[in-house]
């Protein structure tokens, strides 16, 4: 007996957001002037950084099939709780993407001109659902393998925080200059990427490491 289709099922709602995002046009990451509203977005890479060659190949010639990063931009005040009905106004998406553009522009081995994005304005209650679905669908390497791209400047009292894996692989970002050295090396992270592309990376072990690091940062 087949189960009746429920368009309001959480999985179906998440898929509808992802599909809507993937239908959006692609623009260069430096071209964010017209963006208004909050929602979800995907970044795409087309450059010649050798460890990312497999991703770039999937995005060349206008294909844009594999995001390197997926994120969300929530309305101001969302982290404090309550209902927010101003998703379509303000500039959360533009601000978040410009933050990413600044990070990329500051590092030594990436070129901002090699990055593109799709974005979708979404009612605030559905934004995390859409982001999670996109991450699960594509497992972008900057979400799963090389963590830290979306980090903001560390707050007061976090001076002993280590550089993120992203800042190790892509040195030069100003917010990371005064952070402690990371236990990771570029060689370790490159090996992780090779395992990811070969389909041999243990994602469960990677999640456990991330959880342990998060707990350590809180103490």
Buried (B, 14 or more C-beta within 10 A) or exposed (E): EEEEEEEEEEEEBBBBBBEBBBEBEBBEBBEBEEBEBBBBBBBBBBBEBEBBEBBBEBBEEEEBEBBBBBBBBBBEEBEEEEEBEEBBEBBBBBBBBBBBBEBBBBBEEBBBEBBBBBBBBBBBEBBBBBBBBBBEBBBBBBBBBBBBBBBEEBEEEEEEBBBBBBBBBBBBBEBBEEBEEBEBEBEBBBEBBEBBBEEEBEEEEBEEEEEEBEEEEEE
